[in-house]
């Protein structure tokens, strides 16, 4: 069974950095790109970027370019998403997701709250 | 960057009725790279359709997808109580420089 298990909720102050993890199991980690998706409260889904676990190549959405870093650790089958210079608008649930044609598998989501 | 528009924003229907959801792209792309997702409150999205018309594993056959070019449709033939949710379309593929989602269509109970 494929599972994507994310780290727990975070509360951060404006200007801080948050790093969320997503550990996968049930398939070969390097087979598929890992993606991260943001969902602000009551809003839609926004793709943030991806990492290819095989070679570490990344692609980021323009909106998050310069603030987001996505990495993959093949020794632990874990992907990480780091978002810096946090502001109130970054309060959201963040999902990791993967698949070979569309996002077949999703993590449970991690709530990040940015508040002073 | 391809921009996706979904209509209507909200669809109010009764169980047993047919739902037709639209997704329009700002430029044409291969239907191989169009997906539909369902999301219920407090849950992660679930993949329904990929490649515009292929159902993901375990998805009931009342869900079907069609379309090509810039116009795509998700049809739910007969709404079940568990189908009332928000539906998103997505274009995906590195060659398309992104994996953007549409704004979503909420299907709620009339």
Interface residues (C-beta under 8 A of the other chain):
Chain A: X35 X37 X44 X45 X46 X47 X50 X59 X61 X62 X95 X97 X99 X101 X102 X103 X104 X106 X107 X108 X109
Chain B: X1 X32 X35 X37 X39 X44 X45 X46 X47 X50 X51 X54 X56 X57 X88 X90 X92 X94 X98 X99 X100 X101 X102 X103 X104
